[in-house]
Amino acid sequence: MSQVLRLLGAVLVLVALPVSAVIETYEFSDPALEERYQVLSAELRCPKCQNQNIADSNAPISRDLRNVLHQQLEAGASDDEILDYMVARYGEFVRYRPRFDGATAVLWLAPALLVLAGLAVALLSLRGRRRQQSPESAELSAAERRRLQELLEKTERDA
Amino acid sequence: MAPRLKLFIPLLLFAAMAVFLFRGLSLDPQELPSALLDRPLPSFSLPALGQERTLQREDLLGEPALLNVWATWCVACRVEHPYLRQLADSGVPIYGVNYKDEDADAARWLGELGNPYRFNIADRDGSLGLDLGVYGAPETYLLDADGVIRYRHVGVVDERVWQTILQPRYQQLLGGDAP
């Protein structure tokens, strides 16, 4: 019985989690708009709470921005127009994928540069290690192979 | 490179990281530069708080001034209020944006705590705040005589903020007017 209760409890916990994520709902005239709403609200960053997007944030400013987003989508604005509107007021900061320019170049290029640097270091150290190993070939020579064969046959005979 | 020198590479990497991290200690990530810096104040047409008139962008022009975004629900606004009165008494023009607030609450607040503002723009639904890029009251904008935003301070304006940040810029704007 207690096992059943425990199982029931676990199921209830799983069911209850998503509920806390919902903040408010908007009615959309077109499902495509709703899809864009989800994408844009996940990409726009809350200026107040900084490490949340406006879809997740409960801050008043996020509520306002979601409201603006909904209005503009319904009014037929394109994604670029909406993002430009937000950036004009809150700066590139408000986007989780800021435009590529002088200030954000480091942000965009650093990962690729670091990977390249890592590859370079790895290649150099691998090459260095190979050079340290014995220069002789790992392949057995004909004489060595003959000797190995002899030894194997000898052990077989003895056994 | 000599193998001995290679041993210093981790040390150099550490030093570079330490420099960046040390710099990070003195940066405030909450302090965002305004996207409107050196841009004109957005135009608006909103009622004045407690007056039968409509305010426009042009009403704020003519001399360098502070534009203070406040609300009665904002605790930090109450903290900075006495200092704003002090500034107003010393002759600094301060305009208020009463941001997403009830007019009656705001009027009571000004009646009880005193009024440092030349006038208050009643931004009931936060539309001007949105155009300004306000993300949390209090915010204080420094405007020049042409209504261009020269600086934005997010947070309480107190004596330290005024003397070290706002006043030097304000004086510069005043000086620019004189000659």
Interface residues (C-beta under 8 A of the other chain):
Chain A: P47 K48 Q50 P60 I61 D64 V68 V87 A88 R89 Y90 G91 F93
Chain B: P29 Q30 L32 P33 S34 A35 L36 K100 G126 L130 D131 L132 G133 V134 Y135 G136
